[in-house]
Amino acid sequence: MKCSGNGENLYLCEVMNTRYRIYPPEQLRATISPPPSKSIAARLMTIRALAGMPPIRIDNPCDDLRVLANGLTTADTTINVGHSGTALRLLTAFHATREGAERVITGSERLCQRPVSTLVDALRAIGAQIDYLDGEGHAPIRVRGRRLQRSARVCVDASVSSQFITALALIAPITGGMTIELTGNLVSRPYVEMTLALMNRYGIETMWNDNTIHIGAGPYLTGPDEVEADWSAAAFWLTLPLFYPDGEITLRGLTDNSLQGDRRAATLLRQWGLAAEWNADGTLTARRDTNACCCCSTFADLLGTPDLAPTLTVALCLLGRPFRLTGLSTLRHKESHRTRALAQELARLGFRLTLEGDDAMSWHFATCETEPDPTLNPHDDHRLAMALTLAALSHPGIAIAQPEAVTKSYPGFWTDLRRAGFRIEREK
């Protein structure tokens, strides 16, 4: 597998068995521009494609946005979305509305293990023609576009992925409006709120009462095409000052009133000893609060913000802070089974985590034998690849396999890490 890139970016990878050794800086002082929000960009790209508007421009797009952009515009019969669950779900709904067109949507082995039946069932219920090509409930799928039911009412299990709701909501206006009834325990609610807020900005009326979402019919109107920086990526950078009493990180492009649920990272980290303040130029500067208590146990429900779990888990272990995180049930459906993968990789560093089914994970000082000179494996998961890099703060020279995994959401991660003073040595 080759990774694409340009210039001096360190994420250029020629072979899958490449690994990086990471050495942290003695002092931390850097200004970083996290990538554009993948979640916001994906929704805007889909809205604008549904409306026939020019696409938004994203410089150096991550893999997920690149395959989504291709899937929204390509005339090819087969669309390969790689590892992108976001693209799989949004494109399934999008192409179900393209009358007369036929597309086969497929992807990586892991992608074809991730669930899609909840979305397919809902689309079929309003007239979509979708067939499974290699086993029920999973990609690859064949989507034949046709006119869908107007003023439709669909029932969706909200306990698996909020992206099923988002995919249906985005196509609702152009199909004549839709009422979405949610069942089960809603996960990642902020992402659904983001979807509806962006639709409002493009002139669509929506209403959410209890477990029912009403979406009006009508064309999308002209709306904003700017994309703020990604709070999920920013969470990594905000943890770094906790390890440096005199360190400082300044982040560009974020907003305090963001639509992104992962803005909660700043609030959580403030409770754990981070001092973060907004500057007059709109940047966010983070330092360690040396007067804060950093020894208390941490309890956090991440039901609405599960993408924060990898970074917070690794950081809390390295800081020696016991914790219990809940609301993690969706992590088994990500690029990896994230809770199991985190437990496996942190065990290499001597941390024995407790997994409580699929929903919770904890650590209360339990240890196991540390591997000598371990190589941490991200399990082809971009969130794990970034989070596990924090291990270099306590294990200088730690090796990280599959560094190319970060291109799924943050192509310039390794370049930015070097900009922050980290030394990165490539090995094969």
N, C-alpha and C positions, 0 to 999 in steps of 0.2 A: 504493500500500500504506500502510495506517495501522498504527501501533504503539500498543498499549494501555498504560495506566499510570495513575498517580494523583498527586495532590499536586504537589510542586515538581520531580518527577523530570525530569531533562534528557533522558531517552531518549524522550520524546514526540516523534514524528516525523510530520509531515503528508504529506510527499511523498518519493519515492525519491531525488530529486536534492539532498536536504539534505546539507550537510557541516558538520563542526565544525573550527574552528581551535583548537589546543590550546597553551596557554602554561603551562610548568611553574612551580612555586613556587620562590622563592629558597632557602627552608629547608623541610625535610621533617620533619614531626612530626604523626602522625595515628594514630587508632585506628579500625580498619575491621572490619566484620563481613561476611565473604564469604557468598555465598548458600549454602543447603543443598546438599549433594552431589547433583548430578543423577543420578549413577550409583546411589547407595544409594537415593535416593527412588524412582527408576523401578522398581527391583527390589522394594522394599517395597510399592509401589502394586500391582504385578502379583501378588505373593504374596497380598496381602489380598483382591484381587478374585477370585482363584482360590478362596480359602477362604470367600468370602462375608462377610468381615469389614468393618467400617466403614473407609473410606479414611483415610490419614494426612492431616494438615492441613499445608499449605505456604502460608505467607503470601506474596503477590506471586509466584506461581510463574512460572518461566521458560516460554518457548514449548514446549519439549520436554515438560515435565511437564504443561502445560495440555492439549496435544493427546493425550497418553497417557491422562490422567484421563478425558477425554471419550470416547476410543476404548474404554476399558474399561467404560463405563457407558451409552453412547448406544444408543438403539433405532433410530437412523437406519441405512438400508441402506448408505449410502456414508460412509466415514470419510476425511477429508482430513487428513493428518498434516503438511502443509507441508514443511519441510526436515528433519523429524526421522527419521533413520535408526533411532534407538533405538525410537521408537514403531512404525515399520513392522515391525521384526523381532519385538518383543515382542507386538504385537497380532496378527500373523500366526499365531504359535503359540497365543496365548490363544483366538482365535476358532475355530481348528481344533478346539478341545475343546468348544465350545458347541453341543451336539447340537440339530439342527433349525434353527439360526440361519444366516443368510447375510449376509455383509458384503463390500463392495468397498472395498479399501484403496488409496488413491492419495495423491498429494502434488505438490510442486513439480516443475518440469522437471528440476532437478538431482537431486531425490530419486528420480525415475523413471529416472535413469541409474545409480543405486547398486545394487550386486549384492544379490540376494536368493535366487538359485537354489540355493545350498548349503543354505539352511534349507528351502526348498520341497521340494527333493529328499528331504531327511531326513524331513520330515513326511509326504510322500507314501508313503515306504517303510513307515511305521507306520499307514497307512490314511487319512491326511488327503485331503480333496478340495479341491484348489487349482488355479485356472486363471489363466493369464496373459491379459490382455485387450488388450495392445498390444505384443507382442513378447516372446520368450522371455527369461527370466532377470531381468525387471525389473517393478516396479509400473507400472500398476495391476494388482491381482490380485483374484480373487473367491475368498473362503474360505467353504466350506460346512461348518459344524460337524457332527461326527459322533463316535461312539465310536471311540477309537483303540486300537491293539493294546496288550495288557497285557504286562508284562515284556519290552518291546521292546528290540531291539539295533539301534543305528543307527551308521553310519559318517559322520564329518563332517570335511571339509577345514578344518583349524584355521588355515590360513595367510592367510585373507582377513579375517575379523572374529571376535572373541571373542563378539560378541553372538549369533551363530548358536548357539553352545554354551549361552550363558545362556538364550536363549529356549526351547531344548529342555529344559534342566535344570529350569526353573521349572515346566513343565507335567508333568514326569515323575511326581511323587508322585500326582497325581490321575488319571493314566492307568494306574496299576498298576505303576509303577517303570520304570526304563530303564537300559540300559548304553550309554554313548556312547564309541565308538572314535574317537580323534583321529588324523588323518593329516596329513602336511605339517608345516611349521615353525610351531608354536604362537605366535601373536602376542597381545600384551596379556594375558599369563597372570594378572597381578594381578586383572583384572576377573572372570575365571572363579573365582579363589579367593574374591573378594568374594561372588559369587553363592552359592557353596556354603556359605560361613560364615553368610550371612544365612538360608539355608534351614535350617542346623543350629539357629539361634536360634529358628526356628519349628517345631522338633521333627522335622525330616526327617533321616534318616541318609544320609550320603554317604561315598564312599570313592574316592580317586584314586590309582591305581597306574600309574606309567609313563604310557602313553597311553590308559588306560581309566578312565572315570569311572562308578561304580556309584551309582545313586540309588534309595533304597527307596520302596516304595509306602506310602500312608497319608495321612491328612488333615494339613493344616497346623494347628498349634496356635497359641495366642495367643503373640505375641512383641512385641518392642519396636517402637515407632513413632517414636522420636526419630531425627532425621537430623542428623549432624554437618556442619560447614561443608565447603565444597568445596576440596580441595587444588589442583585444576587452576586455579581462580580465584585461590587464595592465591599461586600461583607468580608471578603478575604483580606482586603487592604486595611479595613478597620480593626481587624484583630491584631495586626502587627505591633502597634504601639503598646499593647499590653505586655509585650516582652522586652520593651526598651524604655527604661525610666525617663530617659531624656530624648526619646525618639519622637518623630513627627511625620505624619502623612497628610498631604493635602490632595483632595479629590476634586476634579473638574466635572461639570456636566450633570451633576445630580440636582434634584429639586426636593425641597423639604415637604411640599404638598403633593408628592408623587402619587400616581395611580398604582404604583407597584407595592404589593403587600410586603415585599422583602425590605422596604424601608424600615421595617421593624428591627432590623439588625442593629441600627444605631441605638435604639431604645434599650434593647437587651444588653448590648455591650456597655452602655452607660451604667447599667446596674452592676456590671462586673469590673468596673474600674476605668472605663474609657471616658475621657473628657473630649467632647466633639462640639464644635461651634461653627456657625455659618459666618462667612466673611462678607464684606460689602460687595465684593466682585462675584458673589454667588458660589464660591468654592466652599468646601467643607474641610476644616482642619481638625485632625484627631491627634490627641496626645494621651498619655497615661496619667490618670489622676493619682498621684502618689499618696494622697490622704485617704483614698477609698479603701474600704475593707475588701480584701480579695481572698478570703478564706471560707466564705459561707457556701453551703451547698446550693446548687442551681436547679430549679424546677421550671420547665417551660413547656407549654403546649404549642406545638408547631403545626397544628392541623391546617391552618391557613397559609403557612409559609414553610413547607417541608424542604424546599431547596436549600434552606439555611442549615439543615441538619449536619451535612458533612463537615463544613467549616467549623461550626460551633463544637461539634463532637471532638474533632482533633485538637482544637484550641484548648478546650476545657481539660482534656487529658494532659496535655503538655504543661498547662498552668497548674496542674495538681489540684483541680477543683472538682469535687464529686458532683454528680449531676444525675438527673432523670429527665429525659425528653420524651414527650408523648405526641400523639397525632401523626405518627409516621407510617400509617398503613399504605399510603400510595408509593412509598419508596421501593416496594418489591416489584413495581411495574416500570421502573426507570431503566436507564441504560444498563444498570446492573441491579441486583437485589442489594440496595445500598446499605441497609443495616447489617446484613450478613457480611458484606464486603468490608465495611468499616471495622467490624469486630475482628475479622480475619487479619487485616493489615495492621491494626493497632496492637494485636497480640504479638506481632513481630517486634514491637517496641517495648513489650512487657506489660501492656495494659489489658486486663481481662474484663471485657464488657459483658453485661448481662442483657440478653434480648428477651423481652417479654412479649412473645408472639410477634406479630408484625407491627404492632402499634406503638411500642415503647422500647426504650433503650436506656441503660443506666450504667454508671460506674461509681463505685464507692471504695476506691483505693485498692481494689483487688489486682493482684499482679500475677504474671506468669514469666517463664524464662524468656529473656530477650535473645533474639537471634543475633549472632555476630555478623556485622556488616550486611544488614538485610537490604534487599531490593524491594521497595514497596510497589505493589501492583494496583493500578487504578481500575482494573477490570473493564477496560474500554469505556470508562465513564468520565466525562469532562469534569464534573463536580468533584469527584474523588481525586483526579489528577491534580487539581488546584489545591484542594484541602490538604492532601497528604504532603504537599510541598512544605507546609508549616513544620513538619517534623525536622527539617534542617535547622530550626532554631535551637533544638536541644540535641540534635545529632548532626553536626556539621559534616558535610560530605555524604549525606544519605543519598542513596540511589533511587531514582524514580523511573520505572519502566513506562512504556507507551506515552511518552510526552506529547505525541501528536493528538491525543484524545482531546486536548483543550480547544482544538480548532472548531469543535462543535458549537461552542458559544463564545470563545475568547481567543481568536487567532493570534493576537499580539501579547498573550500572557507572558511568555518567556522573555520577550523584549522588555516589557514593563518591569518584570522582576529584576532583570539586569539593571534597568534604569534606577531601581530602588537600591542598588548597591550589592545585590546578590551575585555571586560568581557561579557560573554554570559551565560544567565540563561535560562534553558529550563523549559517550562511550558506545562501542558496538560489541 
